[in-house]
């Protein structure tokens, strides 16, 4: 015989020998509320789902996982496509017929003949970070971002779970540099090292010293174009070569200023930036749609499991919707 010890466990009992409204369903017993003696040995309880029923139900639920895996693979392929488009545009340009020349940099390869390669410091007026202190958080005040707020969708996080600092700390920490619209926030310390995001808003905020602020010379370069280059794979390769530290990678400001940048004329920078923006928006919309589909199917799967174990669905007769 089986005596309940009060352990918070659920016992599943499957039976077809019940009244019609209970037949073929799952019954749950909450062990925290049941201290009595069961009339039958637990091992003698009958599970009258046939082997083929169990096999079919298992296959149906596995279909959800396969569907989600395929959708996630589609997202990865779209991200790879986006990366290829960006790398091609910012290193080779949009005209495949122009003569090419060797850039002088092994990992960059050839660039259009009329392009130049410039150090980042040459095309910027500012590469700096705030004082190396960690201010105390307050309930409301000035937004204080860190590398984690450089989002994967290419934007800066100003809304969800961000840190705020006092006006006093803002004034004290921002004596060297304050972010402005069209500046570039570049992460230089930690797991997100090498990420670049353009400031598209006119708002007062600071970023921690895990990032630096890069301000381009607008008379010769376009912030959108330089931001795309800094966020590209080939500049990330350069960043890793110049990084020190093992546990927590650290990229110095001087090393960042030495990044080699493929540098087309200003009008061509604008064309490339606009081209990439349009292509990226299209791919990002496709990714967002797929992510929504995944979320819906996950919610449906959760609901289906819940209704199955609570007996709302006869598992023997279940057929997935098409």
C-alpha positions as CSV (number, residue, x, y, z in Angstrom):
1,X,0.0,0.0,0.0
2,X,1.0,3.6,-0.5
3,X,0.9,6.3,2.2
4,X,1.2,9.9,1.2
5,X,4.0,11.6,3.1
6,X,2.8,15.1,2.3
7,X,5.6,15.8,-0.2
8,X,4.4,18.4,-2.7
9,X,4.1,16.0,-5.6
10,X,1.4,15.4,-8.3
11,X,0.3,11.9,-9.1
12,X,-1.0,11.3,-12.7
13,X,-3.7,8.7,-13.1
14,X,-4.8,7.7,-16.6
15,X,-8.0,5.7,-16.9
16,X,-10.6,4.6,-19.5
17,X,-12.7,2.9,-16.9
18,X,-14.4,6.0,-15.6
19,X,-17.6,7.7,-16.5
20,X,-17.8,9.2,-20.0
21,X,-17.0,12.7,-19.0
22,X,-13.7,11.5,-17.3
23,X,-12.8,8.8,-19.7
24,X,-9.4,9.0,-21.4
25,X,-8.3,12.1,-19.4
26,X,-5.6,12.9,-16.9
27,X,-6.4,13.2,-13.2
28,X,-4.1,15.1,-10.9
29,X,-3.8,14.6,-7.1
30,X,-2.2,17.4,-5.1
31,X,-0.1,15.5,-2.5
32,X,0.0,18.5,-0.2
33,X,-3.7,18.2,0.5
34,X,-4.0,14.4,0.6
35,X,-2.9,12.4,3.6
36,X,-5.1,9.4,3.2
37,X,-4.4,5.8,2.3
38,X,-4.9,4.9,-1.4
39,X,-7.2,2.0,-2.0
40,X,-4.9,0.4,-4.5
41,X,-1.2,0.1,-4.8
42,X,0.1,2.9,-7.0
43,X,1.8,0.3,-9.3
44,X,-1.5,-1.4,-9.9
45,X,-3.2,1.7,-11.4
46,X,-4.0,1.1,-15.1
47,X,-2.7,3.3,-17.9
48,X,-5.0,2.4,-20.7
49,X,-3.5,4.7,-23.3
50,X,-2.3,2.4,-26.1
51,X,1.3,2.4,-27.2
52,X,0.3,3.9,-30.6
53,X,-1.6,6.7,-28.8
54,X,1.4,7.6,-26.7
55,X,3.7,7.5,-29.8
56,X,1.4,9.7,-31.8
57,X,1.0,12.3,-29.0
58,X,4.8,12.4,-28.5
59,X,5.3,12.9,-32.3
60,X,2.7,15.8,-32.3
61,X,4.5,17.6,-29.5
62,X,7.8,17.0,-31.1
63,X,6.4,18.7,-34.2
64,X,6.3,22.0,-32.2
65,X,10.0,21.7,-31.4
66,X,10.9,21.0,-35.0
67,X,8.8,24.0,-36.2
68,X,10.4,26.3,-33.7
69,X,13.9,25.0,-34.6
70,X,13.3,25.7,-38.3
71,X,12.1,29.2,-37.6
72,X,15.1,29.9,-35.4
73,X,17.3,28.7,-38.2
74,X,15.6,31.0,-40.6
75,X,16.4,33.9,-38.2
76,X,20.1,32.9,-38.2
77,X,20.2,32.8,-42.0
78,X,18.6,36.2,-42.2
79,X,21.2,37.6,-39.8
80,X,24.0,36.0,-41.8
81,X,22.5,37.5,-45.0
82,X,22.4,41.0,-43.3
83,X,26.1,40.6,-42.3
84,X,27.2,39.7,-45.8
85,X,25.3,42.7,-47.3
86,X,26.9,45.1,-44.8
87,X,30.4,43.8,-45.1
88,X,30.2,43.8,-48.9
89,X,28.8,47.3,-49.1
90,X,31.3,49.0,-46.7
91,X,34.4,47.3,-48.1
92,X,33.6,47.0,-51.8
93,X,31.0,49.7,-52.4
94,X,27.8,49.3,-54.4
95,X,29.3,49.3,-57.9
96,X,30.9,46.0,-58.7
97,X,32.4,47.3,-62.0
98,X,34.8,49.8,-60.4
99,X,38.6,49.0,-60.5
100,X,39.9,47.6,-57.2
101,X,43.2,48.0,-55.3
102,X,44.9,46.2,-52.4
103,X,44.0,48.0,-49.2
104,X,47.3,47.2,-47.5
105,X,45.4,45.4,-44.7
106,X,45.3,41.6,-44.9
107,X,41.9,41.0,-43.4
108,X,40.3,43.9,-45.4
109,X,41.6,42.8,-48.8
110,X,40.8,44.9,-51.8
111,X,38.8,48.1,-51.8
112,X,37.6,50.4,-54.7
113,X,40.6,52.2,-56.3
114,X,39.2,55.6,-55.5
115,X,38.7,54.9,-51.8
116,X,41.3,55.5,-49.1
117,X,42.1,53.8,-45.8
118,X,42.1,56.3,-42.9
119,X,42.8,55.8,-39.2
120,X,39.6,56.4,-37.1
121,X,41.4,59.2,-35.2
122,X,41.9,61.1,-38.4
123,X,38.1,61.2,-39.2
124,X,36.9,62.0,-35.7
125,X,37.0,65.0,-33.4
126,X,36.4,63.0,-30.2
127,X,37.1,59.6,-28.9
128,X,36.7,59.7,-25.1
129,X,34.9,58.2,-22.1
130,X,33.7,59.4,-18.7
131,X,35.5,59.3,-15.4
132,X,36.2,55.7,-14.4
133,X,33.7,55.6,-11.5
134,X,30.5,53.7,-10.9
135,X,27.8,56.2,-9.7
136,X,25.0,55.3,-7.3
137,X,21.7,54.5,-8.9
138,X,18.7,56.7,-8.1
139,X,14.9,56.2,-8.8
140,X,14.8,59.0,-11.4
141,X,17.4,61.3,-12.9
142,X,19.7,61.1,-15.9
143,X,19.8,57.9,-17.9
144,X,23.1,56.0,-17.4
145,X,23.7,53.3,-20.0
146,X,26.3,50.6,-20.2
147,X,27.4,48.0,-22.7
148,X,24.3,45.9,-22.0
149,X,22.1,48.7,-23.4
150,X,23.6,48.4,-26.9
151,X,20.8,46.3,-28.2
152,X,21.0,43.6,-30.8
153,X,18.5,45.4,-33.0
154,X,21.0,48.2,-33.6
155,X,19.6,50.7,-31.1
156,X,20.3,52.0,-27.7
157,X,18.1,51.0,-24.8
158,X,16.5,54.1,-23.1
159,X,13.3,52.3,-21.8
160,X,13.7,48.9,-20.2
161,X,15.5,48.4,-16.8
162,X,17.9,51.2,-17.3
163,X,19.9,52.9,-14.5
164,X,19.5,56.5,-13.5
165,X,22.0,58.8,-11.8
166,X,21.7,62.1,-10.0
167,X,22.3,65.5,-11.6
168,X,25.4,65.9,-9.3
169,X,26.9,62.6,-10.6
170,X,26.1,63.5,-14.2
171,X,27.9,66.8,-13.9
172,X,30.9,65.3,-12.1
173,X,31.3,62.3,-14.4
174,X,30.7,64.1,-17.7
175,X,33.5,66.7,-17.6
176,X,35.5,64.9,-20.4
177,X,32.6,64.1,-22.7
178,X,28.8,64.2,-23.0
179,X,27.0,62.2,-25.7
180,X,25.2,64.2,-28.4
181,X,22.9,63.3,-31.3
182,X,24.9,61.6,-34.1
183,X,27.6,60.5,-31.7
184,X,28.6,56.8,-31.7
185,X,28.6,54.7,-28.6
186,X,31.2,52.0,-28.9
187,X,31.6,49.2,-26.3
188,X,35.2,48.6,-25.4
189,X,35.1,46.4,-22.2
190,X,33.6,43.0,-21.5
191,X,31.5,40.5,-23.3
192,X,29.9,43.1,-25.7
193,X,33.2,44.5,-26.8
194,X,33.1,45.8,-30.3
195,X,29.5,46.8,-30.6
196,X,28.6,50.2,-32.1
197,X,25.4,52.2,-31.8
198,X,24.4,55.6,-33.2
199,X,22.8,58.2,-30.9
200,X,19.6,59.1,-32.7
201,X,17.9,61.2,-30.0
202,X,18.4,64.6,-28.4
203,X,18.4,63.6,-24.7
204,X,20.7,64.0,-21.8
205,X,22.4,60.7,-20.8
206,X,25.8,59.2,-20.0
207,X,27.4,55.9,-20.8
208,X,29.7,54.1,-18.4
209,X,33.4,53.7,-19.1
210,X,32.7,50.3,-20.5
211,X,31.9,52.3,-23.6
212,X,33.4,55.3,-25.3
213,X,31.9,58.2,-27.3
214,X,33.1,58.7,-30.9
215,X,32.3,62.0,-32.6
216,X,33.0,62.1,-36.4
217,X,34.0,65.2,-38.4
218,X,30.8,65.7,-40.4
219,X,32.5,67.8,-43.1
220,X,34.4,64.7,-44.3
221,X,32.5,61.7,-42.9
222,X,28.9,60.5,-42.2
223,X,28.1,59.3,-38.7
224,X,25.7,56.6,-40.0
225,X,28.4,55.2,-42.3
226,X,31.2,55.2,-39.7
227,X,28.8,53.5,-37.2
228,X,28.1,50.7,-39.7
229,X,31.8,50.2,-40.2
230,X,32.6,50.1,-36.5
231,X,29.9,47.5,-36.0
232,X,31.1,45.3,-38.9
233,X,33.0,42.0,-38.7
234,X,36.2,43.2,-40.1
235,X,36.6,46.1,-37.5
236,X,35.7,43.6,-34.8
237,X,38.7,41.5,-36.0
238,X,40.9,44.6,-35.6
239,X,39.4,45.3,-32.1
240,X,40.3,41.7,-31.0
241,X,43.9,42.2,-32.1
242,X,44.2,45.3,-30.1
243,X,42.5,44.1,-26.9
244,X,44.3,43.3,-23.7
245,X,43.0,41.1,-20.8
246,X,41.7,37.6,-20.8
247,X,38.8,37.4,-18.3
248,X,37.5,40.9,-19.0
249,X,38.7,42.1,-22.5
250,X,39.7,45.8,-22.5
251,X,40.2,48.0,-25.5
252,X,42.1,51.3,-24.9
253,X,41.0,54.6,-26.5
254,X,44.3,55.0,-28.2
255,X,44.0,51.6,-29.8
256,X,40.5,52.5,-31.0
257,X,41.8,55.7,-32.6
258,X,44.2,53.5,-34.7
259,X,41.4,51.4,-36.3
260,X,41.9,51.4,-40.1
261,X,38.7,52.5,-41.8
262,X,37.8,52.1,-45.5
263,X,37.0,55.6,-46.5
264,X,35.0,56.5,-49.7
265,X,34.0,60.0,-50.7
266,X,31.3,61.6,-48.6
267,X,28.5,61.3,-51.2
268,X,29.3,57.6,-51.6
269,X,29.2,57.2,-47.8
270,X,25.6,58.5,-47.9
271,X,24.6,56.2,-50.7
272,X,26.0,53.1,-48.9
273,X,24.5,54.1,-45.5
274,X,21.0,54.6,-47.2
275,X,21.3,51.3,-49.0
276,X,22.2,49.4,-45.9
277,X,19.5,51.1,-43.9
278,X,16.8,49.9,-46.4
279,X,18.1,46.4,-46.6
280,X,18.5,46.1,-42.8
281,X,14.9,47.4,-42.3
282,X,13.5,44.7,-44.6
283,X,15.5,41.9,-43.0
284,X,14.7,43.2,-39.4
285,X,11.0,43.2,-40.3
286,X,11.2,39.6,-41.5
287,X,13.1,38.6,-38.3
288,X,10.5,40.3,-36.1
289,X,7.6,38.5,-38.0
290,X,9.3,35.1,-37.4
291,X,10.0,35.9,-33.8
292,X,6.3,36.7,-33.3
293,X,5.4,33.4,-34.9
294,X,7.7,31.5,-32.6
295,X,6.2,33.3,-29.6
296,X,2.7,32.4,-30.7
297,X,3.5,28.7,-31.3
298,X,5.3,28.5,-27.9
299,X,2.2,30.0,-26.2
300,X,-0.1,27.6,-28.0
301,X,2.1,24.6,-27.1
302,X,2.0,25.7,-23.4
303,X,-1.7,26.1,-23.5
304,X,-2.1,22.7,-25.2
305,X,0.0,20.9,-22.5
306,X,-2.0,22.6,-19.8
307,X,-5.3,21.6,-21.3
308,X,-4.0,18.0,-21.7
309,X,-2.9,17.5,-18.2
310,X,-6.0,19.1,-16.7
311,X,-8.3,16.8,-18.8
312,X,-9.8,19.5,-21.1
313,X,-8.5,17.6,-24.1
314,X,-9.0,13.9,-24.9
315,X,-5.5,13.1,-25.8
316,X,-6.5,10.0,-27.8
317,X,-8.6,12.1,-30.1
318,X,-6.4,15.2,-30.3
319,X,-5.3,16.4,-33.8
320,X,-3.2,19.5,-34.2
321,X,-4.7,22.4,-36.2
322,X,-3.4,22.9,-39.7
